[in-house]
Amino acid sequence: MVYILILIIGALCFVIFGLIVNFKISNLDFQRRVMLLEEIILDMKSNLEDQNQKVKLSEDLRSKLKASNETLNNSIFNLNCDIFEELYSKK
């Protein structure tokens, strides 16, 4: 009877030891995966910041092009007016 109890206690200790080792291995694997995910998140964050900077530059360029377009339209309109005045004043 005592031998059976010793065997059961030994088996339970072996199972507990196995569970502890399995837990440590799982924990290390989880930490490795978390570190990989953190690296991916940091890469995505830097890509997002780069894209936001590009969008900002695009908006700045759009406003400059709009201002340049207005100036060019005014210059073309004034040039057309001058040409019409010269053409009609000669006739």
The first five atom37 places (N, CA, C, CB, O) and aatype in JSON, in Angstrom:
{
  "aatype": [12, 19, 18, 9, 10, 9, 10, 9, 9, 7, 0, 10, 4, 13, 19, 9, 13, 7, 10, 9, 19, 2, 13, 11, 9, 15, 2, 10, 3, 13, 5, 1, 1, 19, 12, 10, 10, 6, 6, 9, 9, 10, 3, 12, 11, 15, 2, 10, 6, 3, 5, 2, 5, 11, 19, 11, 10, 15, 6, 3, 10, 1, 15, 11, 10, 11, 0, 15, 2, 6, 16, 10, 2, 2, 15, 9, 13, 2, 10, 2, 4, 3, 9, 13, 6, 6, 10, 18, 15, 11, 11],
  "atom_mask": [
    [1, 1, 1, 1, 1],
    [1, 1, 1, 1, 1],
    [1, 1, 1, 1, 1],
    [1, 1, 1, 1, 1],
    [1, 1, 1, 1, 1],
    [1, 1, 1, 1, 1],
    [1, 1, 1, 1, 1],
    [1, 1, 1, 1, 1],
    [1, 1, 1, 1, 1],
    [1, 1, 1, 0, 1],
    [1, 1, 1, 1, 1],
    [1, 1, 1, 1, 1],
    [1, 1, 1, 1, 1],
    [1, 1, 1, 1, 1],
    [1, 1, 1, 1, 1],
    [1, 1, 1, 1, 1],
    [1, 1, 1, 1, 1],
    [1, 1, 1, 0, 1],
    [1, 1, 1, 1, 1],
    [1, 1, 1, 1, 1],
    [1, 1, 1, 1, 1],
    [1, 1, 1, 1, 1],
    [1, 1, 1, 1, 1],
    [1, 1, 1, 1, 1],
    [1, 1, 1, 1, 1],
    [1, 1, 1, 1, 1],
    [1, 1, 1, 1, 1],
    [1, 1, 1, 1, 1],
    [1, 1, 1, 1, 1],
    [1, 1, 1, 1, 1],
    [1, 1, 1, 1, 1],
    [1, 1, 1, 1, 1],
    [1, 1, 1, 1, 1],
    [1, 1, 1, 1, 1],
    [1, 1, 1, 1, 1],
    [1, 1, 1, 1, 1],
    [1, 1, 1, 1, 1],
    [1, 1, 1, 1, 1],
    [1, 1, 1, 1, 1],
    [1, 1, 1, 1, 1],
    [1, 1, 1, 1, 1],
    [1, 1, 1, 1, 1],
    [1, 1, 1, 1, 1],
    [1, 1, 1, 1, 1],
    [1, 1, 1, 1, 1],
    [1, 1, 1, 1, 1],
    [1, 1, 1, 1, 1],
    [1, 1, 1, 1, 1],
    [1, 1, 1, 1, 1],
    [1, 1, 1, 1, 1],
    [1, 1, 1, 1, 1],
    [1, 1, 1, 1, 1],
    [1, 1, 1, 1, 1],
    [1, 1, 1, 1, 1],
    [1, 1, 1, 1, 1],
    [1, 1, 1, 1, 1],
    [1, 1, 1, 1, 1],
    [1, 1, 1, 1, 1],
    [1, 1, 1, 1, 1],
    [1, 1, 1, 1, 1],
    [1, 1, 1, 1, 1],
    [1, 1, 1, 1, 1],
    [1, 1, 1, 1, 1],
    [1, 1, 1, 1, 1],
    [1, 1, 1, 1, 1],
    [1, 1, 1, 1, 1],
    [1, 1, 1, 1, 1],
    [1, 1, 1, 1, 1],
    [1, 1, 1, 1, 1],
    [1, 1, 1, 1, 1],
    [1, 1, 1, 1, 1],
    [1, 1, 1, 1, 1],
    [1, 1, 1, 1, 1],
    [1, 1, 1, 1, 1],
    [1, 1, 1, 1, 1],
    [1, 1, 1, 1, 1],
    [1, 1, 1, 1, 1],
    [1, 1, 1, 1, 1],
    [1, 1, 1, 1, 1],
    [1, 1, 1, 1, 1],
    [1, 1, 1, 1, 1],
    [1, 1, 1, 1, 1],
    [1, 1, 1, 1, 1],
    [1, 1, 1, 1, 1],
    [1, 1, 1, 1, 1],
    [1, 1, 1, 1, 1],
    [1, 1, 1, 1, 1],
    [1, 1, 1, 1, 1],
    [1, 1, 1, 1, 1],
    [1, 1, 1, 1, 1],
    [1, 1, 1, 1, 1]
  ],
  "atom_positions": [
    [[0.83, -1.19, 0.0], [0.0, 0.0, 0.0], [0.87, 1.25, 0.0], [-0.94, 0.0, 1.21], [0.58, 2.22, -0.71]],
    [[1.92, 1.22, 0.79], [2.81, 2.37, 0.87], [3.52, 2.58, -0.47], [3.85, 2.18, 2.01], [3.75, 3.71, -0.9]],
    [[3.86, 1.47, -1.12], [4.54, 1.58, -2.41], [3.63, 2.22, -3.48], [5.02, 0.2, -2.88], [4.08, 2.98, -4.33]],
    [[2.37, 1.88, -3.39], [1.41, 2.47, -4.34], [1.3, 3.97, -4.11], [0.01, 1.8, -4.22], [1.27, 4.75, -5.06]],
    [[1.23, 4.38, -2.84], [1.16, 5.82, -2.53], [2.43, 6.54, -2.98], [0.94, 6.03, -1.02], [2.36, 7.65, -3.5]],
    [[3.56, 5.92, -2.8], [4.83, 6.52, -3.22], [4.86, 6.64, -4.75], [6.04, 5.69, -2.72], [5.31, 7.66, -5.29]],
    [[4.38, 5.61, -5.44], [4.32, 5.66, -6.91], [3.35, 6.75, -7.39], [3.89, 4.3, -7.46], [3.64, 7.47, -8.34]],
    [[2.21, 6.85, -6.73], [1.22, 7.89, -7.11], [1.8, 9.27, -6.85], [-0.11, 7.7, -6.32], [1.66, 10.17, -7.69]],
    [[2.45, 9.45, -5.69], [3.06, 10.76, -5.38], [4.17, 11.06, -6.38], [3.62, 10.78, -3.92], [4.3, 12.19, -6.84]],
    [[4.98, 10.07, -6.71], [6.04, 10.26, -7.7], [5.48, 10.62, -9.06], [0.0, 0.0, 0.0], [5.99, 11.5, -9.75]],
    [[4.41, 9.92, -9.45], [3.78, 10.2, -10.74], [3.21, 11.62, -10.75], [2.67, 9.18, -11.05], [3.35, 12.34, -11.74]],
    [[2.58, 12.01, -9.67], [2.02, 13.36, -9.6], [3.12, 14.42, -9.63], [1.17, 13.52, -8.32], [2.98, 15.46, -10.27]],
    [[4.23, 14.14, -8.93], [5.36, 15.08, -8.98], [5.9, 15.19, -10.4], [6.49, 14.63, -8.01], [6.24, 16.28, -10.87]],
    [[5.99, 14.05, -11.09], [6.45, 14.05, -12.47], [5.5, 14.84, -13.37], [6.59, 12.6, -12.99], [5.95, 15.6, -14.23]],
    [[4.2, 14.67, -13.17], [3.19, 15.42, -13.95], [3.3, 16.91, -13.66], [1.76, 14.92, -13.64], [3.26, 17.73, -14.58]],
    [[3.44, 17.27, -12.39], [3.57, 18.68, -12.01], [4.83, 19.28, -12.63], [3.59, 18.84, -10.47], [4.81, 20.38, -13.16]],
    [[5.93, 18.55, -12.54], [7.19, 19.02, -13.14], [7.03, 19.2, -14.66], [8.34, 18.03, -12.84], [7.49, 20.2, -15.21]],
    [[6.37, 18.25, -15.32], [6.12, 18.36, -16.76], [5.26, 19.57, -17.09], [0.0, 0.0, 0.0], [5.52, 20.27, -18.07]],
    [[4.23, 19.81, -16.28], [3.37, 20.97, -16.51], [4.13, 22.29, -16.33], [2.15, 20.93, -15.56], [3.93, 23.24, -17.08]],
    [[5.01, 22.32, -15.33], [5.82, 23.53, -15.1], [6.74, 23.78, -16.29], [6.64, 23.4, -13.8], [6.86, 24.91, -16.76]],
    [[7.4, 22.72, -16.78], [8.28, 22.86, -17.94], [7.48, 23.3, -19.17], [9.02, 21.54, -18.22], [7.91, 24.19, -19.91]],
    [[6.34, 22.69, -19.37], [5.48, 23.07, -20.51], [5.03, 24.51, -20.4], [4.26, 22.15, -20.59], [4.99, 25.23, -21.4]],
    [[4.7, 24.95, -19.18], [4.3, 26.34, -18.97], [5.45, 27.28, -19.31], [3.83, 26.55, -17.52], [5.23, 28.31, -19.96]],
    [[6.66, 26.97, -18.87], [7.82, 27.83, -19.16], [8.06, 27.93, -20.67], [9.1, 27.28, -18.46], [8.3, 29.01, -21.2]],
    [[7.98, 26.77, -21.35], [8.18, 26.77, -22.8], [7.1, 27.59, -23.49], [8.18, 25.32, -23.35], [7.4, 28.37, -24.39]],
    [[5.86, 27.43, -23.08], [4.75, 28.2, -23.66], [4.93, 29.69, -23.38], [3.4, 27.71, -23.1], [4.66, 30.52, -24.25]],
    [[5.38, 30.01, -22.18], [5.57, 31.4, -21.81], [6.68, 32.04, -22.66], [5.92, 31.52, -20.31], [6.53, 33.17, -23.13]],
    [[7.78, 31.31, -22.87], [8.86, 31.83, -23.72], [8.39, 32.01, -25.16], [10.07, 30.89, -23.68], [8.74, 32.99, -25.81]],
    [[7.6, 31.05, -25.66], [7.06, 31.16, -27.01], [6.12, 32.36, -27.12], [6.32, 29.87, -27.4], [6.15, 33.08, -28.12]],
    [[5.3, 32.56, -26.11], [4.4, 33.71, -26.09], [5.17, 35.02, -26.09], [3.47, 33.64, -24.87], [4.83, 35.95, -26.82]],
    [[6.22, 35.1, -25.27], [7.04, 36.32, -25.22], [7.7, 36.59, -26.57], [8.1, 36.21, -24.12], [7.81, 37.74, -26.99]],
    [[8.16, 35.53, -27.24], [8.78, 35.69, -28.55], [7.76, 36.22, -29.56], [9.37, 34.35, -29.04], [8.07, 37.1, -30.36]],
    [[6.55, 35.68, -29.52], [5.5, 36.15, -30.43], [5.12, 37.59, -30.13], [4.27, 35.25, -30.32], [4.88, 38.38, -31.05]],
    [[5.06, 37.94, -28.86], [4.73, 39.32, -28.5], [5.8, 40.28, -29.0], [4.56, 39.45, -26.97], [5.49, 41.36, -29.49]],
    [[7.06, 39.89, -28.88], [8.15, 40.74, -29.37], [8.05, 40.91, -30.88], [9.52, 40.13, -28.99], [8.27, 42.01, -31.39]],
    [[7.73, 39.84, -31.6], [7.56, 39.94, -33.05], [6.4, 40.87, -33.4], [7.33, 38.55, -33.67], [6.51, 41.69, -34.32]],
    [[5.3, 40.74, -32.67], [4.16, 41.61, -32.91], [4.49, 43.07, -32.6], [2.96, 41.16, -32.08], [4.05, 43.97, -33.31]],
    [[5.27, 43.3, -31.55], [5.68, 44.66, -31.22], [6.53, 45.25, -32.36], [6.46, 44.69, -29.89], [6.37, 46.41, -32.71]],
    [[7.43, 44.44, -32.92], [8.25, 44.91, -34.04], [7.37, 45.24, -35.24], [9.31, 43.87, -34.42], [7.58, 46.24, -35.91]],
    [[6.4, 44.38, -35.51], [5.49, 44.62, -36.64], [4.7, 45.9, -36.41], [4.54, 43.43, -36.84], [4.52, 46.7, -37.33]],
    [[4.22, 46.09, -35.19], [3.45, 47.3, -34.87], [4.32, 48.54, -35.02], [2.89, 47.22, -33.43], [3.86, 49.56, -35.55]],
    [[5.57, 48.47, -34.57], [6.46, 49.62, -34.71], [6.75, 49.92, -36.19], [7.78, 49.36, -33.96], [6.8, 51.08, -36.59]],
    [[6.93, 48.87, -37.0], [7.12, 49.07, -38.43], [5.89, 49.71, -39.06], [7.45, 47.75, -39.12], [6.01, 50.62, -39.89]],
    [[4.72, 49.23, -38.68], [3.49, 49.78, -39.22], [3.31, 51.24, -38.78], [2.28, 48.94, -38.78], [2.83, 52.07, -39.55]],
    [[3.7, 51.54, -37.56], [3.59, 52.9, -37.06], [4.51, 53.83, -37.84], [3.93, 52.96, -35.55], [4.12, 54.94, -38.2]],
    [[5.74, 53.38, -38.11], [6.66, 54.23, -38.88], [6.15, 54.4, -40.31], [8.08, 53.62, -38.89], [6.27, 55.48, -40.88]],
    [[5.58, 53.33, -40.89], [5.0, 53.46, -42.23], [3.83, 54.43, -42.23], [4.54, 52.09, -42.75], [3.68, 55.23, -43.16]],
    [[3.01, 54.37, -41.2], [1.88, 55.29, -41.09], [2.36, 56.73, -40.97], [1.01, 54.92, -39.9], [1.79, 57.63, -41.59]],
    [[3.4, 56.96, -40.17], [3.94, 58.31, -40.03], [4.5, 58.8, -41.36], [5.05, 58.34, -38.95], [4.32, 59.97, -41.71]],
    [[5.17, 57.92, -42.11], [5.68, 58.3, -43.43], [4.54, 58.65, -44.37], [6.52, 57.16, -44.02], [4.61, 59.64, -45.1]],
    [[3.49, 57.85, -44.36], [2.35, 58.12, -45.22], [1.64, 59.41, -44.82], [1.37, 56.95, -45.18], [1.19, 60.16, -45.68]],
    [[1.54, 59.67, -43.52], [0.93, 60.92, -43.07], [1.76, 62.12, -43.52], [0.79, 60.92, -41.54], [1.21, 63.15, -43.91]],
    [[3.08, 61.96, -43.48], [3.96, 63.04, -43.95], [3.76, 63.26, -45.45], [5.44, 62.72, -43.64], [3.75, 64.4, -45.91]],
    [[3.62, 62.18, -46.22], [3.39, 62.29, -47.65], [2.05, 62.97, -47.93], [3.44, 60.91, -48.32], [1.94, 63.79, -48.85]],
    [[1.03, 62.62, -47.15], [-0.28, 63.25, -47.33], [-0.19, 64.73, -47.02], [-1.33, 62.57, -46.42], [-0.78, 65.55, -47.72]],
    [[0.55, 65.08, -45.98], [0.71, 66.49, -45.63], [1.42, 67.23, -46.76], [1.5, 66.64, -44.31], [1.02, 68.33, -47.14]],
    [[2.49, 66.62, -47.31], [3.19, 67.23, -48.43], [2.27, 67.35, -49.63], [4.44, 66.42, -48.78], [2.32, 68.34, -50.37]],
    [[1.44, 66.34, -49.84], [0.5, 66.37, -50.96], [-0.51, 67.51, -50.78], [-0.23, 65.01, -51.07], [-0.84, 68.2, -51.74]],
    [[-0.99, 67.7, -49.56], [-1.93, 68.8, -49.3], [-1.24, 70.16, -49.5], [-2.5, 68.7, -47.87], [-1.84, 71.08, -50.06]],
    [[0.01, 70.27, -49.05], [0.75, 71.51, -49.26], [0.95, 71.77, -50.74], [2.1, 71.46, -48.54], [0.79, 72.9, -51.21]],
    [[1.3, 70.73, -51.47], [1.5, 70.86, -52.91], [0.19, 71.24, -53.59], [2.05, 69.56, -53.51], [0.18, 72.07, -54.5]],
    [[-0.9, 70.65, -53.16], [-2.21, 70.95, -53.74], [-2.57, 72.42, -53.53], [-3.3, 70.05, -53.13], [-3.07, 73.07, -54.44]],
    [[-2.31, 72.95, -52.33], [-2.63, 74.36, -52.08], [-1.72, 75.28, -52.9], [-2.5, 74.68, -50.57], [-2.17, 76.31, -53.39]],
    [[-0.45, 74.9, -53.04], [0.46, 75.71, -53.86], [0.05, 75.67, -55.33], [1.9, 75.23, -53.72], [0.08, 76.69, -56.02]],
    [[-0.35, 74.49, -55.8], [-0.79, 74.39, -57.19], [-2.08, 75.18, -57.41], [-1.01, 72.92, -57.57], [-2.26, 75.78, -58.47]],
    [[-2.95, 75.19, -56.44], [-4.19, 75.95, -56.56], [-3.88, 77.44, -56.65], [-5.12, 75.67, -55.37], [-4.46, 78.15, -57.47]],
    [[-2.97, 77.91, -55.8], [-2.58, 79.33, -55.85], [-1.9, 79.66, -57.17], [-1.64, 79.68, -54.66], [-2.16, 80.7, -57.76]],
    [[-1.02, 78.77, -57.63], [-0.35, 79.0, -58.91], [-1.34, 78.98, -60.05], [0.74, 77.95, -59.14], [-1.2, 79.76, -60.99]],
    [[-2.31, 78.11, -60.0], [-3.34, 78.03, -61.04], [-4.16, 79.31, -61.09], [-4.25, 76.82, -60.8], [-4.48, 79.8, -62.17]],
    [[-4.51, 79.84, -59.93], [-5.27, 81.1, -59.89], [-4.45, 82.23, -60.49], [-5.68, 81.45, -58.44], [-4.96, 83.03, -61.27]],
    [[-3.17, 82.3, -60.12], [-2.3, 83.35, -60.66], [-2.16, 83.2, -62.18], [-0.91, 83.29, -59.99], [-2.22, 84.19, -62.91]],
    [[-1.97, 81.99, -62.64], [-1.83, 81.74, -64.07], [-3.12, 82.07, -64.81], [-1.44, 80.27, -64.32], [-3.08, 82.64, -65.89]],
    [[-4.26, 81.71, -64.24], [-5.54, 82.05, -64.86], [-5.72, 83.55, -64.98], [-6.7, 81.45, -64.06], [-6.17, 84.05, -66.01]],
    [[-5.37, 84.27, -63.93], [-5.47, 85.73, -63.98], [-4.53, 86.31, -65.03], [-5.16, 86.34, -62.6], [-4.91, 87.23, -65.75]],
    [[-3.33, 85.78, -65.11], [-2.37, 86.27, -66.1], [-2.86, 85.99, -67.51], [-1.0, 85.64, -65.89], [-2.75, 86.86, -68.38]],
    [[-3.39, 84.82, -67.75], [-3.92, 84.48, -69.08], [-5.11, 85.35, -69.41], [-4.31, 82.99, -69.16], [-5.25, 85.83, -70.54]],
    [[-5.98, 85.57, -68.44], [-7.15, 86.42, -68.68], [-6.71, 87.84, -69.03], [-8.08, 86.43, -67.45], [-7.22, 88.45, -69.98]],
    [[-5.76, 88.37, -68.27], [-5.26, 89.73, -68.56], [-4.58, 89.79, -69.92], [-4.29, 90.19, -67.47], [-4.74, 90.78, -70.63]],
    [[-3.84, 88.77, -70.29], [-3.19, 88.73, -71.59], [-4.22, 88.68, -72.7], [-2.26, 87.52, -71.68], [-4.07, 89.35, -73.72]],
    [[-5.27, 87.89, -72.52], [-6.35, 87.85, -73.52], [-7.04, 89.2, -73.65], [-7.38, 86.77, -73.15], [-7.36, 89.64, -74.75]],
    [[-7.26, 89.85, -72.53], [-7.88, 91.18, -72.57], [-6.99, 92.16, -73.33], [-8.15, 91.7, -71.14], [-7.49, 92.95, -74.13]],
    [[-5.69, 92.11, -73.09], [-4.76, 93.0, -73.79], [-4.76, 92.71, -75.28], [-3.35, 92.84, -73.22], [-4.72, 93.64, -76.09]],
    [[-4.8, 91.44, -75.65], [-4.81, 91.08, -77.08], [-6.09, 91.57, -77.74], [-4.67, 89.54, -77.26], [-6.04, 92.13, -78.83]],
    [[-7.23, 91.38, -77.09], [-8.49, 91.86, -77.66], [-8.51, 93.38, -77.79], [-9.68, 91.4, -76.8], [-9.0, 93.93, -78.78]],
    [[-7.96, 94.06, -76.8], [-7.92, 95.52, -76.87], [-7.05, 95.97, -78.03], [-7.39, 96.12, -75.55], [-7.41, 96.92, -78.73]],
    [[-5.92, 95.32, -78.26], [-5.06, 95.69, -79.37], [-5.71, 95.38, -80.71], [-3.72, 94.98, -79.27], [-5.6, 96.15, -81.66]],
    [[-6.4, 94.23, -80.78], [-7.04, 93.87, -82.04], [-8.19, 94.8, -82.37], [-7.54, 92.44, -81.98], [-8.34, 95.2, -83.52]],
    [[-9.01, 95.17, -81.39], [-10.16, 96.02, -81.66], [-9.78, 97.49, -81.76], [-11.21, 95.84, -80.59], [-10.5, 98.27, -82.38]],
    [[-8.68, 97.88, -81.17], [-8.29, 99.3, -81.27], [-7.68, 99.58, -82.65], [-7.27, 99.67, -80.14], [-7.72, 100.73, -83.1]],
    [[-7.12, 98.59, -83.33], [-6.54, 98.77, -84.66], [-7.61, 98.83, -85.72], [-5.57, 97.67, -84.96], [-7.36, 99.4, -86.79]],
    [[-8.73, 98.29, -85.5], [-9.76, 98.24, -86.55], [-10.6, 99.43, -86.51], [-10.61, 97.05, -86.42], [-11.52, 99.56, -87.32]]
  ]
}
